Amino acid sequence: RQPVDPGNKTDDTDLMALYRATVTGCALLEATRDAAWTTLQLLVRQRRDLVRKGAALNCQIREHLEAAVPGFAACFDKLWESAVPWHLLHHFPTAAHLGAAGLTTLCQSLRAAGIRFQQRTVQAVLDWAAQAAPGDVAADQHLRIALAYYRDRAQKTLEIQALERDLAARLAQTPYVLLLSFPGINVVSAADFGGEAGPIEHYATAKSITGRAGLCPSRYQSDQVDKADGPLVRAANRSLRAAILGIADNLIVCNHHFGVLATQWAAQGKDPRQARVKVGLRFCRIAFQMVAGRQVFRHPAIQGRHYILDKLTAFHRGHDTGMADVLRDLQAAVAQLPPREHAAEARPLQEELQKIHDGRRRGPQLLGDILPIVLARLGVGVVQSAESGE
């Protein structure tokens, strides 16, 4: 009974389990995965582990930072994204040192290190230093620990970015890349779901995915006792369940349709956990149709869809991926696209290429060298910019 109906203990299923085990057996063989799918799963889990460790480091850094220089972290809106606070702490470790250095010296030190900053941020630090509370006992040691943890966190951040680039490359070689057309789903969440779910050929219906993830209430029934609405079943693939519920959280926040549904369910007094399970179930039904049917996102209640190649390009720009790798991933994604969607996918790429030709994109534009190749792969003509005459 357990492999077929985990968490569902009723007289009828007990009797059926006896028959099934005697005549046909059940779950005698585990579906095998090849090296590509197993590697994708391992990379997804490694990234998830590094993200959890990074989150723990964030808490530890803030704890020691508050003990060493109370209130310093509040001077910065984006503490983790800016190099300014860590450079200042490394060269001016106390409020007294910062106040004695003054605005000019602090700005010169940041410029010499090649760090971009705003003068008002440095002034906010000086205002804090003028009235800063004294640090805790052994404040210098607290600061040394905080900076050591920050270096560890910076290294983990680089490892996470490298893993995400690798995940994008492997996702582009699977039909799960079609999930990028789903509004509210990015490269990481699509790779997370694809890595935990595995080949879509292993599932007969969408219910097979949610059943494996255990997204259904447990039930206990015997004689006159019947508890039909228990907690989620315990015997399930917890990693797949976490991937689906993580996507459900993203959809509630980033997808207007599912956000409205969650708001309506909350107004009806339903448990927020139930709302996330319901969104996860709906996502699995849509995702199964997309991945198994090799089609992009279509939903009557949601206007429009996202463009897969445009999303991949934006992801690689944010991760500073080499252009050779970007071209490889885009070409692999084109192979997964249904031919009837090639023209639609080419439109945002043509607009991006036109912006580059018109000079509306600043900085190095190596992307302009690979977009014509991708557009040719899509079978769409390239927009030719007017010659300057030089």
N, C-alpha and C positions, 0 to 999 in steps of 0.2 A: 504493500500500500504506500509506503513512504516515497518511493521514487515517482509515482504517478500522482498521488494526492497528499503531498506533505502538509501537515497541519490540518488535515480534514479527517477527523476521526468520527465516522458514523457507522451504523450497523450495515447499511447498504454497501459502502465502499469496503468495509472489512470483508464482507462475503465475496465481493467481486475480486478483491485482492487474493483470496484463497484460490479462486478459479484461475485467475491470470497467472499466478505463480506456478500453478500445477501444469497448465496447458501450454502457455507461451513464454513464461518468464518475462522479465522486464529489466531494462537498463543493464544488460549483461556486458555491453561493450561501450566504452567512452568514445565519442566522436574524436577522431584524430585531427591534429592541426599540423600544418607544415611549418617550416622554419620562419617564413615571412610573417605569418599571423602570430606565432609565438614570440617573435622578436618585438612586434608591435605591442603586444600585451606587456612584455617585460619593460619596455621603454615607458609605457603609460604608468606602470606601477612605480618605476624608479622616479619619474618626475613627481608623482603624487607624494612619495616619501620625502623627496627633497623639499617640496613646498611645505609639508608639515614641519619639517625640521627648521626651515626658514621662519615659519610663523612662531615657533618656540623661541628662536633666537631673537626675533623682534621684541618679544616680551622680556627676555633677559637683558637685552641692551637697554631698553627703557628703564628697567628697574635699577640697573647700575648707574645709568646716566642721571637719573633723578637723585640718587644718593650722592653722586659726585658734584653735579652742578644743578641744583634744583631749579626748575623752570626754564632751563636753556632750550629744551626740545620744543617748548611752546612758541618759540620765536620763528619757527619754520612751519609753513603749511604742508610742505611735502618733505618730511624728514628723510625718507628713504631714497627719494629720487634726486636729491641735491647733494653735491660734493662739498658745498660750503660749510655746513656745520662740522663735518669730520675734519676738514683741513684746519679750521679754526681751533678745534679742540686739540689737534695734534701739535700745533705750534704755540697756542696760547691756552694752556690747560685749565686756568682758573678765571673767575670773574675779575680778579685783580689784574691779571696779566692782560686781559682783553681791554679793560678800562684804561690801563696805562699805555697801551699801544696806540689807541686813538683811531679815528676813522681813516685817516690817510694811510697809516701803516698797514692796517688790516686790508684795505683795498689794494695796496701795492703787493701785499703778500698773495692775495688771490689772483691778481693779474699775472704775477710771476709764475704761478703754478698753472696758468692756462685755464682757470675755472671761471665760467660765466656767472655773473651775479648782478643783483640790483643793489644800488647804494642804500636804498631804504631798508633792505633786509639787514645790512651791516649796521645801520643806525639802530634798528630794533634790538640787535644784540647788545650794542653799547648802552641803550636805555635799560635793558635787563641787567647788565653788569653793574650799573650805577646803584641799583637797589636789590641786588641778588642776596638771597639768604645764604648763610654759610652751609658748606657741604657736610655730609655725615662723617662719622669717625672713619679714618683711613680713606678719605675721599680720593686721594691720588691712586690708590689701589683699585677702587671702584672704577675710576676712569680708565685705567690700564686694561681692566677686564672688559669694559664696554667696547673699547677700540679693538681689542682682540676678537671679540665676538662679531664686531662689524666686519672685520676682514674675512672672517669665516662666512658671514652672510653674503658678502660680495662675491666670494668664490662660488658659493652655492647658486647665486643668481646667474652667474656666467654658465654654470653647468645646466641650469634649468633652461636658459635660452638655447643652448646647444641641443639639448634634448628636444625642445619644441621644434627647432628647425628639422631635426631628424624625423620627428613625428609627422610634420607636414609632408616631408618627402614620401614617407611610407603611406600616409593617408591618401595621397594623390594617386597611388597605384591600386587603390581599392574602390569599389563602388560607394563606400561610405563617404567619399568626397562629395557626393551629391547632396549630403545633408547640409553643406554650406549654403545652399539656396534657401534653407529654412531660416526665416528671420528670428534672431535670438540665439543662434548656434554658431560658435566660432571654430577655429581649427582644433584647438585643444579639446573642447568638449566633444566634437565629432570623433576625434582620434580616441578619446577616452571610451566612448561608447562602442566604437568599432573594435578596439582592442579587447575589451571585456566580452563583447558579444561573439566575436569570431565570424567565420564565414556565414553569410546569410543563408546559404544552402542547407545549413544544419537546422533551420527552423521551417516548419510547415506553415505556420500562421503567426500573426503578431502575438497571439495568446501564448505561443510557445516561448517567446522572449520574456513576457511578463511572468509566466509561470516559472521559468527558470530563475528569475529574479525574486520570486516570492512576493509579488505585489498583489496579494489577495489576503483576506482575513482568515485566520484559522477558525476551525469549528470543532466543537466537541459535542457528540450526541451519543447517548446510550439509554435505551428504554425511554423513560419519560423526561430525561434531562436533555436539553438542547441549547447550547450556547453557540449561536450562529455568528456573532459579530465579535470575535476575539481579536487580539493583536495580529500583526503581520506574521505569516508563518515563519518558523525558525529554520527549517530545512530549506535553504535557498543559497544561491550564489550571491554572497554579500557584496562582492566587488561590482558585479553587474548592477545590483540594486542601487549601490552608491552612485554609479555613473548615471543611471536614469534619473534618480532623485536630484542629483546635482544639475542636470539639464533642466529638470522641472523648476528648480529655483531660478535658473537663468531666464527661463521663458516667462515666469511670473513677473520678473523685474523688467526684462528687455522686450517682451512681446506684448503689444497692446491687447490683442485678443485674449490671451491667457491671463494677463493682468486684470482685465475686466471680469473674467470668470472667477478668479480668486477673490476679487472684491465682493462679487455677488454672493459667493459661498460664505464669506466671512460675515456678511450682513444677515445671512440666514442662520448664523450661529454655529456653523460647522467648524470642526477642528481644523486648524491650519495644516496639520499633518495629513488629514484626509484630502485636503485640496491639492497638496503636492503629489499624492499618490494618483489622484484622478488626472492631473496634468501629465504625469509620467505615463499613465496608460494611454492617453490620447496621443502623446508623442510617439509611443511605440507603434501604434496603429498607423500613423502617418509615415513614420520612418520605414516601416516594413514595406509599405507600398512603394516608397521612393527607391530603396536600395534593391529590393527583390525585383521590382519592375523596371529598374534602370530609368527613372524619370526624375525630373526636378520637382520642386515644391509646388503643389497646387492645393489650395484650400478655399472653399467658397466664402468663409467668414473673414479671410485676411486678404487685403488688397496687395497685389504685387509680390515679388519674391526678391531675394538677394542674388547677386551674380557671383558665381563660383570663382571664376578666374580673377575678377576684380577683388574679391575677398582674399584670395591667396596672394595676390600682388601686394595688397595693403599689409598683410601679415608679414611678408618677407621684407618689406620696407621698414617696418617697425623692428625687425630682428637683425637688420644689417646683413642680410644673406647675400652671398656672392651671386653675381648675375648668371654665372654658369649653372648654379644650383636652382636659381629661380626659373630659368628657361627649362631645365629638366623637369621640374615639378609642374610647370604650366603645360608642357607637352604631355606629361603623364595624365594630368587632369582632363585634357582635351580628349584623350582616348576613352575616358569613362563617360563623357557627355553624350547624350543621345544626339544624333545628327540634326534633328529638327530644331535643337536649341543653339546650334552654332552661331546663327546670325544674331540672336539675342545676346549671347555671351560676348560677341565681338563689339557691341555698341559701346560699353564703358571703356574698353581698351582703345577703341578708336578715339574717343574723347580725350583720354589720357595722353595718347600719342600726339593729338593735335595741340594740347596744352604745352607739351614739351617743344614742339616745333614753333609754336607762337612765342616761346620764351616766358611763359607764365609759371614755369617751375624753376626755382632757384637751385643752385648747387649742381653737382655732377648728375648727369642724366643718362647713365648707362642703360636705364630701362628703355630708352628710345631705340637702343640697338636690338633688343630682343622682342619688342612688341610686334614689329613687322613679321618676324618669324612665326610668332604665335598666331597672328591674324591670317597668315598664309596657310597655316595648319588648319585653321577653322574654315578655310575656303572663302574668305571675305577679302575684298580689295582694300588696300591701304589708302587712307586719305593723304594725298600729296600736298605738302605745303608749297606756297608760292616762292619762287626763287628771289633772292634779294638783289641779284644783279652784280654782286661783287665777284 
